[in-house]
Amino acid sequence: MPRRIMFIQLKTGYDTDHGPAWIGWVDFSKTWSTAYFQGRTLRRATGLGLFDANFYDVESGESFWISGPKRDRTDARYGPEVPALEDDAADAYRAFLRGVPLPGREAG
């Protein structure tokens, strides 16, 4: 199962890009259509017409945005929110900010 450090933001119940956000490890299914984060099962929302989201929680229906983190820390597309950094991803993320490739990814 592919595992990546990602930017994750809750969209449901918040104005455009003002929901809580995290930088943390996300496990993906082999087809990348399902993501697992903090005990949640998130399915790709392709074709569902969800505004401003690319995954949804299969239990709660909440929508999420998941993307790779950016070195310039502009992860939230419209809001200034600073994501919470998950403890188990902290060392690899800080190294990424210093220019080291993220685990499992090629440089560039």
C-alpha positions in Angstrom: 0.0 0.0 0.0 1.6 3.3 -1.0 2.2 5.7 1.9 2.9 9.4 1.4 3.2 12.5 3.5 0.3 14.7 2.4 -1.6 17.9 3.1 -5.1 17.1 4.2 -7.9 19.6 4.8 -11.4 19.1 6.0 -13.8 21.0 3.7 -17.3 20.2 5.1 -18.7 22.9 7.4 -16.1 25.5 6.7 -16.0 28.5 4.4 -13.7 28.1 1.4 -10.4 26.6 2.6 -10.8 27.5 6.3 -11.2 24.0 7.7 -8.7 22.3 9.9 -5.7 20.9 8.1 -2.9 18.5 8.7 0.5 17.4 7.3 0.7 13.7 7.9 1.1 10.2 6.5 -1.7 9.0 4.3 -2.0 5.4 3.1 -3.5 4.8 -0.3 -5.0 1.8 -1.9 -3.2 0.2 -4.8 -5.5 2.0 -7.2 -5.1 5.4 -5.3 -8.9 5.6 -5.1 -9.0 5.2 -1.3 -7.0 7.0 1.3 -6.6 6.2 4.9 -5.9 8.9 7.4 -6.5 9.2 11.2 -8.7 6.1 11.2 -10.8 7.4 8.4 -11.5 5.8 5.1 -11.6 8.4 2.4 -12.7 7.7 -1.2 -11.9 9.7 -4.3 -14.8 12.0 -5.1 -14.3 11.8 -8.9 -17.6 12.5 -10.7 -19.6 13.2 -7.5 -19.8 17.0 -8.1 -18.4 17.8 -4.6 -17.4 21.5 -4.6 -13.7 22.0 -3.8 -13.0 18.5 -2.6 -11.3 15.4 -4.0 -12.1 12.8 -1.3 -15.0 12.1 1.0 -15.2 10.1 4.3 -17.2 6.9 3.6 -18.8 7.0 7.1 -19.5 10.7 7.7 -19.8 12.0 4.2 -17.4 14.8 5.1 -15.4 16.1 2.2 -11.6 16.6 2.2 -8.8 18.0 0.0 -5.7 15.9 -0.1 -2.5 17.0 -2.0 1.2 16.9 -1.8 2.8 19.4 0.6 4.5 22.5 -0.8 7.9 23.7 0.3 6.7 27.3 0.4 4.0 26.2 2.8 1.2 27.6 0.6 -0.8 24.3 1.0 -4.2 25.9 1.8 -5.3 27.2 -1.6 -7.2 30.3 -0.5 -6.7 30.5 3.3 -3.8 31.3 5.5 -4.4 28.3 7.8 -1.3 26.6 9.1 -1.7 22.8 9.1 -1.1 20.7 12.2 2.0 18.6 11.8 1.5 15.0 12.8 4.2 13.8 15.1 5.2 10.7 13.1 5.6 12.8 9.9 7.5 15.7 11.5 11.1 14.7 10.8 10.5 13.8 7.1 8.4 16.9 6.6 11.0 19.2 8.1 13.7 17.6 5.9 11.5 18.1 2.9 11.2 21.8 3.8 15.1 21.9 3.8 15.1 20.4 0.2 15.2 16.7 0.8 12.8 14.7 -1.3 9.8 13.2 0.5 10.0 9.5 1.2 8.9 7.5 -1.8 9.2 10.3 -4.3 11.8 11.3 -6.7 13.5 14.7 -6.5 12.2 17.4 -8.8 
